[in-house]
């Protein structure tokens, strides 16, 4: 889901999916989806160093800019918590 979607937007998407008999959907934010996609394929190839790798994803849209920092290892994804 885009970060700018509010609860009403998400309910609308969920309702549309339910009307199409697609009720087992899970939603994640698009910045997390990008990080998971990147990390999944890099980890499958064992391309991350043993000590891990920190990657910054920047999404510069028309109305907002989102920066997501993720630390990857070959074992798991760790997303730093926000203050």
C-alpha positions in Angstrom: 0.0 0.0 0.0 1.2 3.5 -0.7 2.2 5.3 2.5 -0.3 8.0 1.9 -3.3 5.6 2.0 -5.5 6.2 5.0 -7.6 3.5 6.7 -10.6 4.3 4.5 -8.5 3.7 1.4 -7.3 0.4 2.7 -10.8 -0.6 3.6 -11.9 0.3 0.1 -9.3 -2.0 -1.4 -10.2 -4.8 1.0 -13.9 -4.4 0.1 -13.1 -4.6 -3.6 -11.0 -7.7 -3.1 -13.8 -9.3 -1.0 -16.3 -8.5 -3.7 -14.0 -10.4 -6.1 -13.7 -13.4 -3.7 -10.1 -12.6 -2.9 -10.3 -12.4 0.8 -6.9 -13.8 1.8 -4.9 -10.7 0.9 -2.3 -9.1 3.2 -1.2 -5.5 2.8 2.3 -4.1 3.4 3.6 -0.6 2.7 5.3 -0.2 -0.6 8.6 0.9 0.8 8.8 -2.4 2.7 7.8 -4.3 -0.4 10.7 -2.8 -2.3 13.1 -3.7 0.5 11.8 -7.3 0.7 12.1 -7.7 -3.1 15.6 -6.4 -3.1 16.8 -8.3 -0.1 15.1 -11.6 -1.1 17.0 -12.0 -4.4 20.3 -10.7 -3.0 20.0 -13.1 0.0 19.1 -16.0 -2.3 22.4 -15.5 -4.1 24.3 -14.9 -0.8 25.4 -11.5 -2.1 25.4 -9.8 1.3 28.6 -9.6 3.3 28.7 -11.7 6.4 28.5 -8.6 8.6 25.4 -7.4 6.7 24.7 -4.5 4.5 22.8 -1.3 5.1 20.8 0.0 2.1 18.9 3.3 1.7 15.8 3.2 -0.5 14.6 6.6 -1.7 11.1 7.1 -3.3 10.8 10.6 -4.7 7.2 11.0 -5.8 5.2 14.0 -7.0 3.9 15.0 -3.5 6.2 13.3 -1.1 9.7 11.8 -0.6 10.1 8.6 1.4 13.4 7.3 2.7 13.7 3.8 4.1 16.8 2.4 5.7 17.1 -1.4 6.0 19.9 -3.6 7.2 20.2 -6.9 5.4 22.1 -10.1 6.3 22.0 -13.5 4.7 19.8 -14.7 7.5 17.0 -12.1 8.0 15.7 -8.6 7.4 16.0 -6.1 10.2 14.1 -2.8 9.8 15.3 -0.2 12.3 12.5 1.1 14.6 11.4 4.7 14.3 12.0 7.0 17.4 
